[in-house]
Amino acid sequence: AEITNDFFAAQSLPVLFAGDSNLKPEHAGYATLVGNNMRDTFNEVETHEFYSNLSTPVDPNDGCNVNKGAVFPACRIDHVLLSNNAPFRVL
C-alpha cells in the first residue's frame, strides 16, 4: 500500500485505481492506500448496486469474501479509488 500510494502521489495526471485489494476499509493498509492522495468512490454514491456472480441472483451476498465479512458491504474488498485531482465521478 505504501509503495502504491507513493507511486500515485508522484503522478501529475488523474489516477483511477480499481481492483481486488483484499483490504477492508478498516485495515491499516487500506488507510495507507487511500491516504491523502486517493478517494474511495464507494463513499461518493448514494445507491450501491449489487451484481451477482450468478446468472440469477439467489443470494445478494454471493460475491462476498466470507473471510472478510458475511454480508455486503462488510465483505467489500474490491475498490475503485480516484486520485484527489481526478475530475471523474462514479454513478
HTML snippet that shows the backbone in 3Dmol.js (N, CA, C, O; Angstrom):
<script src="https://3Dmol.org/build/3Dmol-min.js"></script>
<div id="view" style="width:600px;height:400px;position:relative"></div>
<script>
const pdb = `
ATOM      1  N   ALA A   1       0.820  -1.185   0.000  1.00  0.00           N
ATOM      2  CA  ALA A   1       0.000   0.000   0.000  1.00  0.00           C
ATOM      3  C   ALA A   1       0.873   1.261   0.000  1.00  0.00           C
ATOM      4  O   ALA A   1       0.562   2.233  -0.688  1.00  0.00           O
ATOM      5  N   GLU A   2       1.943   1.243   0.756  1.00  0.00           N
ATOM      6  CA  GLU A   2       2.821   2.422   0.805  1.00  0.00           C
ATOM      7  C   GLU A   2       3.481   2.669  -0.545  1.00  0.00           C
ATOM      8  O   GLU A   2       3.552   3.810  -1.002  1.00  0.00           O
ATOM      9  N   ILE A   3       3.961   1.613  -1.184  1.00  0.00           N
ATOM     10  CA  ILE A   3       4.614   1.759  -2.490  1.00  0.00           C
ATOM     11  C   ILE A   3       3.607   2.259  -3.527  1.00  0.00           C
ATOM     12  O   ILE A   3       3.912   3.155  -4.315  1.00  0.00           O
ATOM     13  N   THR A   4       2.418   1.679  -3.523  1.00  0.00           N
ATOM     14  CA  THR A   4       1.376   2.091  -4.463  1.00  0.00           C
ATOM     15  C   THR A   4       0.984   3.543  -4.222  1.00  0.00           C
ATOM     16  O   THR A   4       0.860   4.316  -5.172  1.00  0.00           O
ATOM     17  N   ASN A   5       0.787   3.917  -2.969  1.00  0.00           N
ATOM     18  CA  ASN A   5       0.408   5.288  -2.636  1.00  0.00           C
ATOM     19  C   ASN A   5       1.501   6.275  -3.043  1.00  0.00           C
ATOM     20  O   ASN A   5       1.203   7.346  -3.572  1.00  0.00           O
ATOM     21  N   ASP A   6       2.753   5.925  -2.802  1.00  0.00           N
ATOM     22  CA  ASP A   6       3.869   6.796  -3.205  1.00  0.00           C
ATOM     23  C   ASP A   6       3.898   6.974  -4.717  1.00  0.00           C
ATOM     24  O   ASP A   6       4.143   8.072  -5.217  1.00  0.00           O
ATOM     25  N   PHE A   7       3.646   5.882  -5.444  1.00  0.00           N
ATOM     26  CA  PHE A   7       3.636   5.952  -6.905  1.00  0.00           C
ATOM     27  C   PHE A   7       2.516   6.871  -7.380  1.00  0.00           C
ATOM     28  O   PHE A   7       2.735   7.730  -8.234  1.00  0.00           O
ATOM     29  N   PHE A   8       1.316   6.690  -6.827  1.00  0.00           N
ATOM     30  CA  PHE A   8       0.185   7.529  -7.226  1.00  0.00           C
ATOM     31  C   PHE A   8       0.423   8.992  -6.877  1.00  0.00           C
ATOM     32  O   PHE A   8       0.062   9.875  -7.654  1.00  0.00           O
ATOM     33  N   ALA A   9       1.014   9.259  -5.742  1.00  0.00           N
ATOM     34  CA  ALA A   9       1.253  10.637  -5.298  1.00  0.00           C
ATOM     35  C   ALA A   9       2.185  11.375  -6.254  1.00  0.00           C
ATOM     36  O   ALA A   9       2.115  12.599  -6.367  1.00  0.00           O
ATOM     37  N   ALA A  10       3.054  10.639  -6.943  1.00  0.00           N
ATOM     38  CA  ALA A  10       4.020  11.257  -7.854  1.00  0.00           C
ATOM     39  C   ALA A  10       3.437  11.540  -9.241  1.00  0.00           C
ATOM     40  O   ALA A  10       4.109  12.142 -10.078  1.00  0.00           O
ATOM     41  N   GLN A  11       2.207  11.117  -9.493  1.00  0.00           N
ATOM     42  CA  GLN A  11       1.601  11.280 -10.817  1.00  0.00           C
ATOM     43  C   GLN A  11       0.956  12.656 -10.956  1.00  0.00           C
ATOM     44  O   GLN A  11       0.279  13.127 -10.042  1.00  0.00           O
ATOM     45  N   SER A  12       1.167  13.290 -12.095  1.00  0.00           N
ATOM     46  CA  SER A  12       0.540  14.586 -12.326  1.00  0.00           C
ATOM     47  C   SER A  12      -0.826  14.435 -12.991  1.00  0.00           C
ATOM     48  O   SER A  12      -1.685  15.308 -12.864  1.00  0.00           O
ATOM     49  N   LEU A  13      -1.020  13.328 -13.697  1.00  0.00           N
ATOM     50  CA  LEU A  13      -2.312  13.071 -14.328  1.00  0.00           C
ATOM     51  C   LEU A  13      -3.251  12.389 -13.339  1.00  0.00           C
ATOM     52  O   LEU A  13      -2.786  11.762 -12.387  1.00  0.00           O
ATOM     53  N   PRO A  14      -4.561  12.496 -13.543  1.00  0.00           N
ATOM     54  CA  PRO A  14      -5.504  11.804 -12.671  1.00  0.00           C
ATOM     55  C   PRO A  14      -5.283  10.293 -12.705  1.00  0.00           C
ATOM     56  O   PRO A  14      -4.925   9.727 -13.738  1.00  0.00           O
ATOM     57  N   VAL A  15      -5.500   9.659 -11.570  1.00  0.00           N
ATOM     58  CA  VAL A  15      -5.303   8.218 -11.437  1.00  0.00           C
ATOM     59  C   VAL A  15      -6.627   7.563 -11.082  1.00  0.00           C
ATOM     60  O   VAL A  15      -7.371   8.054 -10.233  1.00  0.00           O
ATOM     61  N   LEU A  16      -6.913   6.441 -11.747  1.00  0.00           N
ATOM     62  CA  LEU A  16      -8.039   5.593 -11.412  1.00  0.00           C
ATOM     63  C   LEU A  16      -7.452   4.242 -11.040  1.00  0.00           C
ATOM     64  O   LEU A  16      -6.784   3.605 -11.854  1.00  0.00           O
ATOM     65  N   PHE A  17      -7.697   3.809  -9.820  1.00  0.00           N
ATOM     66  CA  PHE A  17      -7.181   2.531  -9.328  1.00  0.00           C
ATOM     67  C   PHE A  17      -8.368   1.649  -8.968  1.00  0.00           C
ATOM     68  O   PHE A  17      -9.149   1.992  -8.080  1.00  0.00           O
ATOM     69  N   ALA A  18      -8.508   0.532  -9.642  1.00  0.00           N
ATOM     70  CA  ALA A  18      -9.620  -0.369  -9.383  1.00  0.00           C
ATOM     71  C   ALA A  18      -9.090  -1.784  -9.252  1.00  0.00           C
ATOM     72  O   ALA A  18      -8.226  -2.209 -10.019  1.00  0.00           O
ATOM     73  N   GLY A  19      -9.608  -2.502  -8.283  1.00  0.00           N
ATOM     74  CA  GLY A  19      -9.175  -3.880  -8.184  1.00  0.00           C
ATOM     75  C   GLY A  19      -9.568  -4.547  -6.891  1.00  0.00           C
ATOM     76  O   GLY A  19     -10.158  -3.942  -5.996  1.00  0.00           O
ATOM     77  N   ASP A  20      -9.224  -5.801  -6.826  1.00  0.00           N
ATOM     78  CA  ASP A  20      -9.463  -6.647  -5.670  1.00  0.00           C
ATOM     79  C   ASP A  20      -8.230  -6.517  -4.783  1.00  0.00           C
ATOM     80  O   ASP A  20      -7.226  -7.196  -5.000  1.00  0.00           O
ATOM     81  N   SER A  21      -8.311  -5.653  -3.795  1.00  0.00           N
ATOM     82  CA  SER A  21      -7.150  -5.372  -2.958  1.00  0.00           C
ATOM     83  C   SER A  21      -7.052  -6.287  -1.739  1.00  0.00           C
ATOM     84  O   SER A  21      -6.019  -6.325  -1.071  1.00  0.00           O
ATOM     85  N   ASN A  22      -8.130  -7.028  -1.447  1.00  0.00           N
ATOM     86  CA  ASN A  22      -8.208  -7.835  -0.230  1.00  0.00           C
ATOM     87  C   ASN A  22      -8.049  -6.996   1.033  1.00  0.00           C
ATOM     88  O   ASN A  22      -7.711  -7.519   2.095  1.00  0.00           O
ATOM     89  N   LEU A  23      -8.294  -5.694   0.914  1.00  0.00           N
ATOM     90  CA  LEU A  23      -8.235  -4.805   2.068  1.00  0.00           C
ATOM     91  C   LEU A  23      -9.626  -4.297   2.393  1.00  0.00           C
ATOM     92  O   LEU A  23     -10.300  -3.721   1.540  1.00  0.00           O
ATOM     93  N   LYS A  24     -10.055  -4.513   3.632  1.00  0.00           N
ATOM     94  CA  LYS A  24     -11.302  -3.919   4.083  1.00  0.00           C
ATOM     95  C   LYS A  24     -11.015  -2.474   4.487  1.00  0.00           C
ATOM     96  O   LYS A  24      -9.892  -2.155   4.876  1.00  0.00           O
ATOM     97  N   PRO A  25     -12.010  -1.606   4.399  1.00  0.00           N
ATOM     98  CA  PRO A  25     -11.775  -0.191   4.728  1.00  0.00           C
ATOM     99  C   PRO A  25     -11.195   0.055   6.119  1.00  0.00           C
ATOM    100  O   PRO A  25     -10.538   1.075   6.329  1.00  0.00           O
ATOM    101  N   GLU A  26     -11.416  -0.842   7.068  1.00  0.00           N
ATOM    102  CA  GLU A  26     -10.863  -0.610   8.400  1.00  0.00           C
ATOM    103  C   GLU A  26      -9.415  -1.097   8.554  1.00  0.00           C
ATOM    104  O   GLU A  26      -8.818  -0.901   9.613  1.00  0.00           O
ATOM    105  N   HIS A  27      -8.846  -1.720   7.533  1.00  0.00           N
ATOM    106  CA  HIS A  27      -7.455  -2.180   7.594  1.00  0.00           C
ATOM    107  C   HIS A  27      -6.470  -1.017   7.446  1.00  0.00           C
ATOM    108  O   HIS A  27      -6.730  -0.051   6.729  1.00  0.00           O
ATOM    109  N   ALA A  28      -5.355  -1.130   8.126  1.00  0.00           N
ATOM    110  CA  ALA A  28      -4.327  -0.090   8.063  1.00  0.00           C
ATOM    111  C   ALA A  28      -3.807   0.079   6.637  1.00  0.00           C
ATOM    112  O   ALA A  28      -3.534   1.200   6.207  1.00  0.00           O
ATOM    113  N   GLY A  29      -3.667  -1.023   5.903  1.00  0.00           N
ATOM    114  CA  GLY A  29      -3.187  -0.943   4.524  1.00  0.00           C
ATOM    115  C   GLY A  29      -4.123  -0.139   3.636  1.00  0.00           C
ATOM    116  O   GLY A  29      -3.683   0.586   2.744  1.00  0.00           O
ATOM    117  N   TYR A  30      -5.424  -0.275   3.891  1.00  0.00           N
ATOM    118  CA  TYR A  30      -6.414   0.491   3.130  1.00  0.00           C
ATOM    119  C   TYR A  30      -6.258   1.982   3.436  1.00  0.00           C
ATOM    120  O   TYR A  30      -6.265   2.809   2.524  1.00  0.00           O
ATOM    121  N   ALA A  31      -6.119   2.321   4.711  1.00  0.00           N
ATOM    122  CA  ALA A  31      -5.941   3.722   5.100  1.00  0.00           C
ATOM    123  C   ALA A  31      -4.687   4.305   4.452  1.00  0.00           C
ATOM    124  O   ALA A  31      -4.678   5.464   4.038  1.00  0.00           O
ATOM    125  N   THR A  32      -3.642   3.506   4.367  1.00  0.00           N
ATOM    126  CA  THR A  32      -2.415   3.955   3.713  1.00  0.00           C
ATOM    127  C   THR A  32      -2.647   4.136   2.220  1.00  0.00           C
ATOM    128  O   THR A  32      -2.209   5.124   1.630  1.00  0.00           O
ATOM    129  N   LEU A  33      -3.336   3.178   1.614  1.00  0.00           N
ATOM    130  CA  LEU A  33      -3.590   3.251   0.175  1.00  0.00           C
ATOM    131  C   LEU A  33      -4.395   4.487  -0.177  1.00  0.00           C
ATOM    132  O   LEU A  33      -4.076   5.189  -1.136  1.00  0.00           O
ATOM    133  N   VAL A  34      -5.426   4.754   0.588  1.00  0.00           N
ATOM    134  CA  VAL A  34      -6.232   5.948   0.321  1.00  0.00           C
ATOM    135  C   VAL A  34      -5.446   7.194   0.727  1.00  0.00           C
ATOM    136  O   VAL A  34      -5.346   8.141  -0.053  1.00  0.00           O
ATOM    137  N   GLY A  35      -4.891   7.202   1.925  1.00  0.00           N
ATOM    138  CA  GLY A  35      -4.056   8.302   2.392  1.00  0.00           C
ATOM    139  C   GLY A  35      -4.646   9.669   2.093  1.00  0.00           C
ATOM    140  O   GLY A  35      -5.858   9.870   2.175  1.00  0.00           O
ATOM    141  N   ASN A  36      -3.784  10.595   1.751  1.00  0.00           N
ATOM    142  CA  ASN A  36      -4.209  11.949   1.413  1.00  0.00           C
ATOM    143  C   ASN A  36      -4.332  12.153  -0.085  1.00  0.00           C
ATOM    144  O   ASN A  36      -4.666  13.246  -0.540  1.00  0.00           O
ATOM    145  N   ASN A  37      -4.061  11.098  -0.860  1.00  0.00           N
ATOM    146  CA  ASN A  37      -3.987  11.256  -2.306  1.00  0.00           C
ATOM    147  C   ASN A  37      -5.150  10.643  -3.080  1.00  0.00           C
ATOM    148  O   ASN A  37      -5.405  11.022  -4.223  1.00  0.00           O
ATOM    149  N   MET A  38      -5.854   9.698  -2.462  1.00  0.00           N
ATOM    150  CA  MET A  38      -6.900   8.972  -3.177  1.00  0.00           C
ATOM    151  C   MET A  38      -8.224   9.104  -2.436  1.00  0.00           C
ATOM    152  O   MET A  38      -8.264   9.333  -1.227  1.00  0.00           O
ATOM    153  N   ARG A  39      -9.302   8.954  -3.192  1.00  0.00           N
ATOM    154  CA  ARG A  39     -10.625   8.951  -2.573  1.00  0.00           C
ATOM    155  C   ARG A  39     -11.359   7.687  -2.991  1.00  0.00           C
ATOM    156  O   ARG A  39     -11.225   7.215  -4.120  1.00  0.00           O
ATOM    157  N   ASP A  40     -12.134   7.152  -2.066  1.00  0.00           N
ATOM    158  CA  ASP A  40     -12.880   5.923  -2.289  1.00  0.00           C
ATOM    159  C   ASP A  40     -14.235   6.292  -2.883  1.00  0.00           C
ATOM    160  O   ASP A  40     -15.044   6.948  -2.228  1.00  0.00           O
ATOM    161  N   THR A  41     -14.482   5.876  -4.109  1.00  0.00           N
ATOM    162  CA  THR A  41     -15.723   6.247  -4.790  1.00  0.00           C
ATOM    163  C   THR A  41     -16.948   5.602  -4.153  1.00  0.00           C
ATOM    164  O   THR A  41     -18.069   6.056  -4.383  1.00  0.00           O
ATOM    165  N   PHE A  42     -16.756   4.558  -3.360  1.00  0.00           N
ATOM    166  CA  PHE A  42     -17.878   3.926  -2.659  1.00  0.00           C
ATOM    167  C   PHE A  42     -18.599   4.947  -1.785  1.00  0.00           C
ATOM    168  O   PHE A  42     -19.818   4.892  -1.621  1.00  0.00           O
ATOM    169  N   ASN A  43     -17.829   5.879  -1.228  1.00  0.00           N
ATOM    170  CA  ASN A  43     -18.382   6.899  -0.341  1.00  0.00           C
ATOM    171  C   ASN A  43     -19.014   8.060  -1.091  1.00  0.00           C
ATOM    172  O   ASN A  43     -19.595   8.951  -0.470  1.00  0.00           O
ATOM    173  N   GLU A  44     -18.912   8.068  -2.411  1.00  0.00           N
ATOM    174  CA  GLU A  44     -19.405   9.189  -3.212  1.00  0.00           C
ATOM    175  C   GLU A  44     -20.744   8.926  -3.873  1.00  0.00           C
ATOM    176  O   GLU A  44     -21.298   9.813  -4.522  1.00  0.00           O
ATOM    177  N   VAL A  45     -21.270   7.729  -3.721  1.00  0.00           N
ATOM    178  CA  VAL A  45     -22.549   7.402  -4.359  1.00  0.00           C
ATOM    179  C   VAL A  45     -23.611   7.133  -3.298  1.00  0.00           C
ATOM    180  O   VAL A  45     -23.307   6.693  -2.190  1.00  0.00           O
ATOM    181  N   GLU A  46     -24.856   7.406  -3.660  1.00  0.00           N
ATOM    182  CA  GLU A  46     -25.948   7.215  -2.709  1.00  0.00           C
ATOM    183  C   GLU A  46     -26.479   5.787  -2.723  1.00  0.00           C
ATOM    184  O   GLU A  46     -26.861   5.260  -1.678  1.00  0.00           O
ATOM    185  N   THR A  47     -26.509   5.153  -3.900  1.00  0.00           N
ATOM    186  CA  THR A  47     -27.044   3.804  -4.043  1.00  0.00           C
ATOM    187  C   THR A  47     -25.929   2.870  -4.469  1.00  0.00           C
ATOM    188  O   THR A  47     -25.193   3.163  -5.411  1.00  0.00           O
ATOM    189  N   HIS A  48     -25.804   1.752  -3.783  1.00  0.00           N
ATOM    190  CA  HIS A  48     -24.793   0.757  -4.118  1.00  0.00           C
ATOM    191  C   HIS A  48     -25.479  -0.444  -4.743  1.00  0.00           C
ATOM    192  O   HIS A  48     -26.120  -1.239  -4.056  1.00  0.00           O
ATOM    193  N   GLU A  49     -25.335  -0.562  -6.053  1.00  0.00           N
ATOM    194  CA  GLU A  49     -25.916  -1.688  -6.779  1.00  0.00           C
ATOM    195  C   GLU A  49     -25.098  -2.935  -6.489  1.00  0.00           C
ATOM    196  O   GLU A  49     -23.877  -2.869  -6.342  1.00  0.00           O
ATOM    197  N   PHE A  50     -25.771  -4.063  -6.407  1.00  0.00           N
ATOM    198  CA  PHE A  50     -25.083  -5.331  -6.210  1.00  0.00           C
ATOM    199  C   PHE A  50     -25.259  -6.168  -7.461  1.00  0.00           C
ATOM    200  O   PHE A  50     -26.375  -6.346  -7.947  1.00  0.00           O
ATOM    201  N   TYR A  51     -24.164  -6.675  -7.975  1.00  0.00           N
ATOM    202  CA  TYR A  51     -24.197  -7.535  -9.153  1.00  0.00           C
ATOM    203  C   TYR A  51     -23.757  -8.932  -8.735  1.00  0.00           C
ATOM    204  O   TYR A  51     -22.643  -9.128  -8.250  1.00  0.00           O
ATOM    205  N   SER A  52     -24.634  -9.882  -8.929  1.00  0.00           N
ATOM    206  CA  SER A  52     -24.390 -11.244  -8.504  1.00  0.00           C
ATOM    207  C   SER A  52     -23.399 -11.959  -9.417  1.00  0.00           C
ATOM    208  O   SER A  52     -23.273 -11.631 -10.597  1.00  0.00           O
ATOM    209  N   ASN A  53     -22.709 -12.925  -8.859  1.00  0.00           N
ATOM    210  CA  ASN A  53     -21.841 -13.799  -9.655  1.00  0.00           C
ATOM    211  C   ASN A  53     -22.663 -14.815 -10.432  1.00  0.00           C
ATOM    212  O   ASN A  53     -22.168 -15.431 -11.376  1.00  0.00           O
ATOM    213  N   LEU A  54     -23.905 -14.988 -10.039  1.00  0.00           N
ATOM    214  CA  LEU A  54     -24.774 -15.976 -10.659  1.00  0.00           C
ATOM    215  C   LEU A  54     -25.630 -15.320 -11.736  1.00  0.00           C
ATOM    216  O   LEU A  54     -25.873 -14.114 -11.689  1.00  0.00           O
ATOM    217  N   SER A  55     -26.086 -16.108 -12.703  1.00  0.00           N
ATOM    218  CA  SER A  55     -26.934 -15.554 -13.750  1.00  0.00           C
ATOM    219  C   SER A  55     -28.294 -15.135 -13.199  1.00  0.00           C
ATOM    220  O   SER A  55     -28.906 -14.192 -13.699  1.00  0.00           O
ATOM    221  N   THR A  56     -28.759 -15.827 -12.182  1.00  0.00           N
ATOM    222  CA  THR A  56     -29.990 -15.434 -11.482  1.00  0.00           C
ATOM    223  C   THR A  56     -29.633 -15.243 -10.015  1.00  0.00           C
ATOM    224  O   THR A  56     -29.322 -16.208  -9.317  1.00  0.00           O
ATOM    225  N   PRO A  57     -29.677 -14.011  -9.553  1.00  0.00           N
ATOM    226  CA  PRO A  57     -29.272 -13.752  -8.164  1.00  0.00           C
ATOM    227  C   PRO A  57     -30.129 -14.513  -7.164  1.00  0.00           C
ATOM    228  O   PRO A  57     -31.343 -14.320  -7.096  1.00  0.00           O
ATOM    229  N   VAL A  58     -29.497 -15.365  -6.403  1.00  0.00           N
ATOM    230  CA  VAL A  58     -30.179 -16.125  -5.369  1.00  0.00           C
ATOM    231  C   VAL A  58     -29.838 -15.509  -4.012  1.00  0.00           C
ATOM    232  O   VAL A  58     -30.716 -15.278  -3.181  1.00  0.00           O
ATOM    233  N   ASP A  59     -28.583 -15.256  -3.811  1.00  0.00           N
ATOM    234  CA  ASP A  59     -28.091 -14.690  -2.567  1.00  0.00           C
ATOM    235  C   ASP A  59     -27.413 -13.362  -2.874  1.00  0.00           C
ATOM    236  O   ASP A  59     -26.421 -13.345  -3.604  1.00  0.00           O
ATOM    237  N   PRO A  60     -27.909 -12.257  -2.346  1.00  0.00           N
ATOM    238  CA  PRO A  60     -27.305 -10.961  -2.664  1.00  0.00           C
ATOM    239  C   PRO A  60     -25.887 -10.797  -2.128  1.00  0.00           C
ATOM    240  O   PRO A  60     -25.242  -9.785  -2.399  1.00  0.00           O
ATOM    241  N   ASN A  61     -25.396 -11.770  -1.376  1.00  0.00           N
ATOM    242  CA  ASN A  61     -24.039 -11.701  -0.856  1.00  0.00           C
ATOM    243  C   ASN A  61     -23.128 -12.766  -1.467  1.00  0.00           C
ATOM    244  O   ASN A  61     -22.065 -13.061  -0.921  1.00  0.00           O
ATOM    245  N   ASP A  62     -23.543 -13.343  -2.599  1.00  0.00           N
ATOM    246  CA  ASP A  62     -22.737 -14.425  -3.169  1.00  0.00           C
ATOM    247  C   ASP A  62     -21.361 -13.960  -3.638  1.00  0.00           C
ATOM    248  O   ASP A  62     -20.464 -14.782  -3.831  1.00  0.00           O
ATOM    249  N   GLY A  63     -21.188 -12.675  -3.820  1.00  0.00           N
ATOM    250  CA  GLY A  63     -19.886 -12.154  -4.233  1.00  0.00           C
ATOM    251  C   GLY A  63     -18.988 -11.804  -3.070  1.00  0.00           C
ATOM    252  O   GLY A  63     -17.872 -11.327  -3.271  1.00  0.00           O
ATOM    253  N   CYS A  64     -19.455 -12.033  -1.857  1.00  0.00           N
ATOM    254  CA  CYS A  64     -18.674 -11.668  -0.676  1.00  0.00           C
ATOM    255  C   CYS A  64     -17.519 -12.635  -0.445  1.00  0.00           C
ATOM    256  O   CYS A  64     -17.623 -13.837  -0.694  1.00  0.00           O
ATOM    257  N   ASN A  65     -16.436 -12.081   0.030  1.00  0.00           N
ATOM    258  CA  ASN A  65     -15.344 -12.892   0.543  1.00  0.00           C
ATOM    259  C   ASN A  65     -15.698 -13.139   2.002  1.00  0.00           C
ATOM    260  O   ASN A  65     -15.506 -12.263   2.845  1.00  0.00           O
ATOM    261  N   VAL A  66     -16.216 -14.330   2.306  1.00  0.00           N
ATOM    262  CA  VAL A  66     -16.726 -14.591   3.649  1.00  0.00           C
ATOM    263  C   VAL A  66     -15.647 -14.523   4.726  1.00  0.00           C
ATOM    264  O   VAL A  66     -15.969 -14.407   5.909  1.00  0.00           O
ATOM    265  N   ASN A  67     -14.385 -14.591   4.343  1.00  0.00           N
ATOM    266  CA  ASN A  67     -13.319 -14.398   5.323  1.00  0.00           C
ATOM    267  C   ASN A  67     -13.216 -12.936   5.740  1.00  0.00           C
ATOM    268  O   ASN A  67     -12.665 -12.618   6.794  1.00  0.00           O
ATOM    269  N   LYS A  68     -13.745 -12.063   4.913  1.00  0.00           N
ATOM    270  CA  LYS A  68     -13.680 -10.624   5.199  1.00  0.00           C
ATOM    271  C   LYS A  68     -14.946 -10.121   5.867  1.00  0.00           C
ATOM    272  O   LYS A  68     -14.897  -9.184   6.665  1.00  0.00           O
ATOM    273  N   GLY A  69     -16.070 -10.727   5.553  1.00  0.00           N
ATOM    274  CA  GLY A  69     -17.336 -10.312   6.137  1.00  0.00           C
ATOM    275  C   GLY A  69     -18.462 -11.128   5.551  1.00  0.00           C
ATOM    276  O   GLY A  69     -18.364 -11.612   4.424  1.00  0.00           O
ATOM    277  N   ALA A  70     -19.526 -11.282   6.306  1.00  0.00           N
ATOM    278  CA  ALA A  70     -20.613 -12.164   5.876  1.00  0.00           C
ATOM    279  C   ALA A  70     -21.567 -11.506   4.892  1.00  0.00           C
ATOM    280  O   ALA A  70     -22.171 -12.195   4.070  1.00  0.00           O
ATOM    281  N   VAL A  71     -21.713 -10.213   4.955  1.00  0.00           N
ATOM    282  CA  VAL A  71     -22.668  -9.513   4.099  1.00  0.00           C
ATOM    283  C   VAL A  71     -22.044  -8.261   3.495  1.00  0.00           C
ATOM    284  O   VAL A  71     -21.065  -7.722   4.011  1.00  0.00           O
ATOM    285  N   PHE A  72     -22.628  -7.817   2.401  1.00  0.00           N
ATOM    286  CA  PHE A  72     -22.186  -6.593   1.738  1.00  0.00           C
ATOM    287  C   PHE A  72     -22.744  -5.404   2.503  1.00  0.00           C
ATOM    288  O   PHE A  72     -23.915  -5.461   2.880  1.00  0.00           O
ATOM    289  N   PRO A  73     -22.007  -4.333   2.763  1.00  0.00           N
ATOM    290  CA  PRO A  73     -20.656  -4.049   2.299  1.00  0.00           C
ATOM    291  C   PRO A  73     -19.534  -4.463   3.241  1.00  0.00           C
ATOM    292  O   PRO A  73     -18.374  -4.149   2.976  1.00  0.00           O
ATOM    293  N   ALA A  74     -19.841  -5.159   4.334  1.00  0.00           N
ATOM    294  CA  ALA A  74     -18.781  -5.579   5.261  1.00  0.00           C
ATOM    295  C   ALA A  74     -17.733  -6.444   4.573  1.00  0.00           C
ATOM    296  O   ALA A  74     -16.574  -6.460   4.985  1.00  0.00           O
ATOM    297  N   CYS A  75     -18.131  -7.159   3.533  1.00  0.00           N
ATOM    298  CA  CYS A  75     -17.227  -8.063   2.828  1.00  0.00           C
ATOM    299  C   CYS A  75     -16.467  -7.361   1.705  1.00  0.00           C
ATOM    300  O   CYS A  75     -15.709  -8.002   0.978  1.00  0.00           O
ATOM    301  N   ARG A  76     -16.659  -6.074   1.561  1.00  0.00           N
ATOM    302  CA  ARG A  76     -16.126  -5.317   0.416  1.00  0.00           C
ATOM    303  C   ARG A  76     -14.600  -5.274   0.442  1.00  0.00           C
ATOM    304  O   ARG A  76     -13.998  -4.715   1.360  1.00  0.00           O
ATOM    305  N   ILE A  77     -13.987  -5.870  -0.574  1.00  0.00           N
ATOM    306  CA  ILE A  77     -12.531  -5.826  -0.737  1.00  0.00           C
ATOM    307  C   ILE A  77     -12.149  -5.346  -2.128  1.00  0.00           C
ATOM    308  O   ILE A  77     -10.972  -5.133  -2.419  1.00  0.00           O
ATOM    309  N   ASP A  78     -13.152  -5.177  -2.987  1.00  0.00           N
ATOM    310  CA  ASP A  78     -12.916  -4.603  -4.313  1.00  0.00           C
ATOM    311  C   ASP A  78     -13.141  -3.102  -4.201  1.00  0.00           C
ATOM    312  O   ASP A  78     -14.132  -2.655  -3.623  1.00  0.00           O
ATOM    313  N   HIS A  79     -12.223  -2.333  -4.753  1.00  0.00           N
ATOM    314  CA  HIS A  79     -12.305  -0.889  -4.585  1.00  0.00           C
ATOM    315  C   HIS A  79     -12.085  -0.172  -5.911  1.00  0.00           C
ATOM    316  O   HIS A  79     -11.363  -0.649  -6.786  1.00  0.00           O
ATOM    317  N   VAL A  80     -12.718   0.968  -6.031  1.00  0.00           N
ATOM    318  CA  VAL A  80     -12.449   1.903  -7.127  1.00  0.00           C
ATOM    319  C   VAL A  80     -12.042   3.197  -6.453  1.00  0.00           C
ATOM    320  O   VAL A  80     -12.858   3.874  -5.828  1.00  0.00           O
ATOM    321  N   LEU A  81     -10.770   3.529  -6.590  1.00  0.00           N
ATOM    322  CA  LEU A  81     -10.220   4.731  -5.974  1.00  0.00           C
ATOM    323  C   LEU A  81      -9.841   5.717  -7.070  1.00  0.00           C
ATOM    324  O   LEU A  81      -9.427   5.324  -8.161  1.00  0.00           O
ATOM    325  N   LEU A  82      -9.985   6.981  -6.769  1.00  0.00           N
ATOM    326  CA  LEU A  82      -9.587   8.041  -7.692  1.00  0.00           C
ATOM    327  C   LEU A  82      -8.635   8.978  -6.978  1.00  0.00           C
ATOM    328  O   LEU A  82      -8.777   9.231  -5.782  1.00  0.00           O
ATOM    329  N   SER A  83      -7.660   9.493  -7.721  1.00  0.00           N
ATOM    330  CA  SER A  83      -6.794  10.496  -7.123  1.00  0.00           C
ATOM    331  C   SER A  83      -7.621  11.744  -6.839  1.00  0.00           C
ATOM    332  O   SER A  83      -8.630  12.000  -7.496  1.00  0.00           O
ATOM    333  N   ASN A  84      -7.182  12.509  -5.858  1.00  0.00           N
ATOM    334  CA  ASN A  84      -7.930  13.707  -5.482  1.00  0.00           C
ATOM    335  C   ASN A  84      -8.043  14.703  -6.622  1.00  0.00           C
ATOM    336  O   ASN A  84      -8.988  15.490  -6.660  1.00  0.00           O
ATOM    337  N   ASN A  85      -7.097  14.683  -7.552  1.00  0.00           N
ATOM    338  CA  ASN A  85      -7.155  15.612  -8.690  1.00  0.00           C
ATOM    339  C   ASN A  85      -7.945  15.064  -9.868  1.00  0.00           C
ATOM    340  O   ASN A  85      -8.020  15.710 -10.913  1.00  0.00           O
ATOM    341  N   ALA A  86      -8.531  13.888  -9.718  1.00  0.00           N
ATOM    342  CA  ALA A  86      -9.307  13.282 -10.809  1.00  0.00           C
ATOM    343  C   ALA A  86     -10.668  13.981 -10.935  1.00  0.00           C
ATOM    344  O   ALA A  86     -11.387  14.125  -9.947  1.00  0.00           O
ATOM    345  N   PRO A  87     -11.007  14.403 -12.124  1.00  0.00           N
ATOM    346  CA  PRO A  87     -12.289  15.076 -12.307  1.00  0.00           C
ATOM    347  C   PRO A  87     -13.449  14.097 -12.485  1.00  0.00           C
ATOM    348  O   PRO A  87     -14.582  14.521 -12.714  1.00  0.00           O
ATOM    349  N   PHE A  88     -13.182  12.799 -12.384  1.00  0.00           N
ATOM    350  CA  PHE A  88     -14.173  11.769 -12.646  1.00  0.00           C
ATOM    351  C   PHE A  88     -15.120  11.586 -11.473  1.00  0.00           C
ATOM    352  O   PHE A  88     -14.792  11.892 -10.327  1.00  0.00           O
ATOM    353  N   ARG A  89     -16.304  11.079 -11.792  1.00  0.00           N
ATOM    354  CA  ARG A  89     -17.302  10.699 -10.786  1.00  0.00           C
ATOM    355  C   ARG A  89     -17.852   9.331 -11.180  1.00  0.00           C
ATOM    356  O   ARG A  89     -17.881   8.980 -12.360  1.00  0.00           O
ATOM    357  N   VAL A  90     -18.277   8.582 -10.208  1.00  0.00           N
ATOM    358  CA  VAL A  90     -18.900   7.293 -10.489  1.00  0.00           C
ATOM    359  C   VAL A  90     -20.370   7.377 -10.159  1.00  0.00           C
ATOM    360  O   VAL A  90     -20.788   8.162  -9.307  1.00  0.00           O
ATOM    361  N   LEU A  91     -21.154   6.558 -10.844  1.00  0.00           N
ATOM    362  CA  LEU A  91     -22.579   6.532 -10.586  1.00  0.00           C
ATOM    363  C   LEU A  91     -22.921   5.361  -9.701  1.00  0.00           C
ATOM    364  O   LEU A  91     -24.088   5.162  -9.364  1.00  0.00           O
TER     365      LEU A  91
END
`;
const viewer = $3Dmol.createViewer("view");
viewer.addModel(pdb, "pdb");
viewer.setStyle({}, {cartoon: {color: "spectrum"}});
viewer.zoomTo();
viewer.render();
</script>
